Amino acid sequence: MKTIVVIPARLASTRLANKILLDIAGQSMLWHVYNRCLQASKVDEVHIATDSEEVMQLVESWGGNVWMTDSNCVSGTERIVSILDKLAADIIINVQADQPLIEPTLINQLVEVFENTNPLPDIVTPICLINDNHKLFDPNLVKVTRRHDAYALYFSRSPIPYLRDFDQDDWLNHGQFWGHVGIYAYKRQVLENYHLLPDSHLENMEKLEQLRFLQAGKNILTVTTNKPPLSVDTDYDLSIVRKLIC
C-alpha cells in the first residue's frame, strides 16, 4: 500500500497569528512538521496543501511538495479532497501543520494498523489516556468513547462518558477517559466519496469534522499512544516547543 502524508497548511489562525510560519530554531514551524513526517519510514511522500501564496513560496524554497487549494475549504480534510486527483496513494494521512513535535513512529503506527487489519478500516486515528482533570473538561481537547474492538462510538468536546454518581473533580478516579489526537489516516475510497456524505448536524454543533464520517456510517478505528504531539495554539505552547527544539 502506498502511503502519503498531506499537511493542510492554512495561514489564518485566530489565537496565534501566522503560527505555521513562526520561527523555531531557525526554521518555520511548518518546516519542522514536514521534515518529521519525512522521517516516517512507512511514508512514501509528504505533501503540503495550502491556500497561501506565501506558504507555497516558502515550501518551494526548501524543495517541498506543495499544492494550492481553494481558500473556501472549511477543513483540512476538505483541503486534501480538493487535490485528491494529484495524490497517487492507497492511504492518505492528514497531519496538522501546528504539530512540530509529531513522532514519526506514531505515523508508522497508523500505517501498520492498515497493514494488519482486514477488512481495512475507513479511518484510523490515535487517542491518548487523559490523566489531568483540567484536560478532561477542556473543550479544546476532544474526547472519544469507543467500542470493545476499539472502533470509535462518538467524539465530543464534553467529557464522555458522564459519571452520574460522582463529583466531577473525582471522575478520573472512577472512570477511564480518552483524548483524541488530531491525526487521521484515511483509506483513499473514503476521501473519494467525501462529497457524497450528507451534512451532519452533529459536526455542525460540536465543530468536529470526524462526526460527519461517523454519522454517515463510516468506521473510525482508534489506536492508543502515550506520545501525543503538542499542538501549538498559544504563545505558551510555542515557548515550550522552542525549548524542546534547540
ABEGO torsion letter per residue (X at the ends): XBBBBBBBBBABBAABBGAAABBBGGBBAAAAAAAAAAABAABABBBBBBABAAAAAAAAAAGBBBBBBBAABABAAAAAAAAAAABBBABBBBBBAABAABBAAAAAAAAAAAAABOBBBABBBBBBBBABAAAAABAABBBBBBBAAGBBABBBABBOBBBAABBAAAAAAABBBBBBBBBBBBBAAAAAAAAABBBBAAAAAAGBAAAAAAAAGBBBBBBBBABBBBBBABAAAAAAAAAABX
